[in-house]
Amino acid sequence: MQPSVSTDRHRRSRPDRFNLLYQKYIHAIIRSIDYDKMPEYLKHVAQTHDETKAAQQQMQDYIQDNLEATCEHLKLKYQLPEKIADLERLIKDAREQGDQAQGQMIIPQSERVRRALAIELKRRELSRLQAAKEQIIQESKTTMERISEKKRNVRALHNRLEQDMRCFDEAINMAGSIQVDRLISTMDSLVVSTPFGETV
């Protein structure tokens, strides 16, 4: 005698049921954009059957891959398999410790379940805070190193500017110490005056 669909569904673990539900969701989306429905929206499909069918298959593959990748990302981000497995284990433990009468649905011990979940949530939150603390420390260290590097660059630029200013002051002082009349006389003595068109 084959087990009913309902019985088989209840025998599956919650993580398996979660994955099965999401796979049904993905297939429902893919079926909604099936190639056979495209002529309803694109009148020229019959004229480019092969190309359009190939493009449709590529689009379906792309959507399915992205949906599956998104599902895996969300499961990892929110630790869904671990949380579902924890819930499954807690319910199983509660049932084993409760009334084992045949066919009787056992309600988990709510207080124990709440305490176990609270401890687990606090442990994970502590781990998350510790990881965030390490990240902040590393970011602060990197920021301080950048600030120190900028300070060194500013100090080097300041020293170079001071040196340029000293050279400029020396040039001004040197120019101020030269006697203008004597400089003009010396320049005149170096110039040879000749009639226009003749050379010396």
C-alpha positions as CSV (number, residue, x, y, z in Angstrom):
1,M,0.0,0.0,0.0
2,Q,1.4,3.3,-1.1
3,P,1.6,6.1,1.6
4,S,-0.5,9.1,0.9
5,V,1.0,12.3,-0.3
6,S,0.1,14.0,3.0
7,T,1.8,11.3,5.0
8,D,4.9,11.5,2.8
9,R,5.0,15.2,3.1
10,H,4.9,15.1,6.9
11,R,7.7,12.5,7.0
12,R,10.1,14.9,5.2
13,S,12.3,17.1,7.3
14,R,11.6,20.8,7.4
15,P,14.7,21.8,5.5
16,D,13.7,19.3,2.7
17,R,10.1,20.8,2.7
18,F,11.6,24.3,2.5
19,N,13.7,23.4,-0.5
20,L,10.8,21.6,-2.2
21,L,8.6,24.6,-1.7
22,Y,11.1,26.9,-3.2
23,Q,11.7,24.5,-6.2
24,K,7.9,24.6,-6.8
25,Y,8.0,28.3,-6.7
26,I,10.8,28.5,-9.3
27,H,9.1,26.0,-11.6
28,A,5.8,28.0,-11.3
29,I,7.7,31.1,-12.5
30,I,9.4,29.3,-15.3
31,R,6.1,27.8,-16.5
32,S,4.5,31.3,-16.5
33,I,7.0,32.4,-19.2
34,D,6.7,29.1,-21.2
35,Y,7.5,29.4,-24.9
36,D,4.1,28.1,-25.9
37,K,2.5,31.3,-24.4
38,M,4.8,33.7,-26.2
39,P,2.7,33.9,-29.5
40,E,0.0,35.5,-27.4
41,Y,2.3,38.5,-26.9
42,L,4.7,38.4,-29.9
43,K,3.0,38.2,-33.3
44,H,6.3,37.6,-35.2
45,V,7.2,34.4,-33.2
46,A,6.1,32.1,-35.9
47,Q,8.4,33.8,-38.4
48,T,11.5,33.4,-36.2
49,H,10.6,30.2,-34.5
50,D,14.1,28.7,-34.0
51,E,15.8,31.9,-32.9
52,T,13.0,32.9,-30.6
53,K,12.8,29.4,-29.0
54,A,16.5,29.4,-28.4
55,A,16.4,32.9,-26.8
56,Q,13.4,31.8,-24.7
57,Q,15.4,28.8,-23.4
58,Q,18.3,31.0,-22.6
59,M,16.1,33.4,-20.7
60,Q,14.5,30.6,-18.7
61,D,17.9,29.1,-17.8
62,Y,19.1,32.6,-16.8
63,I,16.0,33.2,-14.6
64,Q,16.2,29.8,-13.0
65,D,19.9,30.1,-12.3
66,N,19.4,33.5,-10.7
67,L,16.5,32.4,-8.6
68,E,18.4,29.3,-7.3
69,A,21.4,31.5,-6.6
70,T,19.3,34.0,-4.8
71,C,17.7,31.2,-2.7
72,E,21.2,29.8,-1.7
73,H,22.4,33.4,-0.9
74,L,19.4,34.0,1.4
75,K,19.7,30.6,3.1
76,L,23.4,31.4,3.9
77,K,22.7,35.0,4.9
78,Y,19.9,34.2,7.3
79,Q,21.2,30.7,8.3
80,L,17.9,29.2,7.3
81,P,19.0,25.6,7.2
82,E,20.6,25.8,10.6
83,K,17.6,27.5,12.1
84,I,15.2,25.1,10.6
85,A,17.3,22.1,11.7
86,D,17.4,23.6,15.3
87,L,13.7,23.9,15.3
88,E,13.3,20.3,14.0
89,R,15.6,19.0,16.7
90,L,13.9,20.9,19.5
91,I,10.4,19.6,18.4
92,K,11.8,16.1,18.1
93,D,13.3,16.2,21.6
94,A,10.2,17.7,23.1
95,R,8.1,14.9,21.5
96,E,10.4,12.2,22.7
97,Q,10.3,13.5,26.3
98,G,6.5,14.0,26.3
99,D,3.6,11.6,25.9
100,Q,4.6,8.8,23.4
101,A,1.0,7.7,22.9
102,Q,0.4,6.3,19.4
103,G,-1.2,8.9,17.1
104,Q,-1.2,11.6,19.6
105,M,0.3,15.0,18.6
106,I,2.7,16.1,21.3
107,I,3.0,19.8,22.0
108,P,6.6,20.8,22.7
109,Q,7.4,22.1,26.2
110,S,7.1,25.8,25.4
111,E,9.3,27.1,28.2
112,R,12.1,24.8,27.4
113,V,11.9,25.5,23.7
114,R,11.9,29.3,24.3
115,R,14.9,29.0,26.6
116,A,16.8,26.9,24.1
117,L,16.0,29.3,21.3
118,A,16.9,32.3,23.4
119,I,20.3,30.7,24.3
120,E,21.0,29.9,20.7
121,L,20.0,33.4,19.5
122,K,22.2,35.0,22.1
123,R,25.1,32.8,21.2
124,R,24.8,33.8,17.5
125,E,24.3,37.4,18.4
126,L,27.4,37.3,20.5
127,S,29.4,35.8,17.6
128,R,28.0,38.4,15.3
129,L,29.0,41.2,17.6
130,Q,32.5,39.8,18.1
131,A,32.9,39.6,14.3
132,A,31.6,43.2,14.0
133,K,34.1,44.3,16.7
134,E,37.0,42.7,14.9
135,Q,35.9,44.4,11.6
136,I,35.7,47.8,13.3
137,I,39.1,47.4,14.9
138,Q,40.6,46.5,11.5
139,E,38.9,49.4,9.8
140,S,40.1,51.8,12.5
141,K,43.6,50.5,12.1
142,T,43.4,51.0,8.4
143,T,42.0,54.5,8.8
144,M,44.8,55.5,11.3
145,E,47.4,54.2,8.9
146,R,45.9,56.4,6.1
147,I,45.8,59.4,8.4
148,S,49.5,58.9,9.4
149,E,50.4,58.6,5.7
150,K,48.6,61.8,4.9
151,K,50.4,63.6,7.9
152,R,53.7,62.4,6.5
153,N,52.8,63.7,3.0
154,V,51.7,67.1,4.5
155,R,54.9,67.3,6.5
156,A,57.1,66.6,3.5
157,L,55.1,69.2,1.4
158,H,55.5,71.8,4.2
159,N,59.3,71.2,4.4
160,R,59.6,71.5,0.6
161,L,57.5,74.8,0.7
162,E,59.8,76.2,3.4
163,Q,62.9,75.4,1.3
164,D,61.4,77.0,-1.8
165,M,60.5,80.1,0.3
166,R,64.1,80.3,1.6
167,C,65.5,80.1,-1.9
168,F,63.0,82.8,-3.0
169,D,64.1,85.1,-0.2
170,E,67.7,84.5,-1.0
171,A,67.1,85.5,-4.6
172,I,65.2,88.6,-3.6
173,N,68.0,89.6,-1.2
174,M,70.6,89.0,-3.9
175,A,68.7,91.1,-6.4
176,G,68.3,93.9,-3.8
177,S,72.0,94.0,-3.1
178,I,73.0,94.7,-6.7
179,Q,73.5,98.4,-7.6
180,V,71.1,99.2,-10.4
181,D,73.2,102.0,-12.0
182,R,76.3,99.8,-12.0
183,L,74.3,96.9,-13.5
184,I,73.0,99.2,-16.3
185,S,76.5,100.5,-17.0
186,T,77.9,97.0,-17.2
187,M,75.1,95.9,-19.6
188,D,75.7,99.0,-21.8
189,S,79.4,98.2,-22.1
190,L,78.6,94.8,-23.4
191,V,76.4,96.1,-26.2
192,V,78.2,97.1,-29.4
193,S,76.4,99.9,-31.2
194,T,76.7,99.7,-35.0
195,P,75.0,101.4,-38.0
196,F,72.0,99.7,-39.4
197,G,73.0,96.9,-41.9
198,E,76.6,96.7,-40.7
199,T,78.2,94.0,-38.7
200,V,81.0,94.1,-36.2
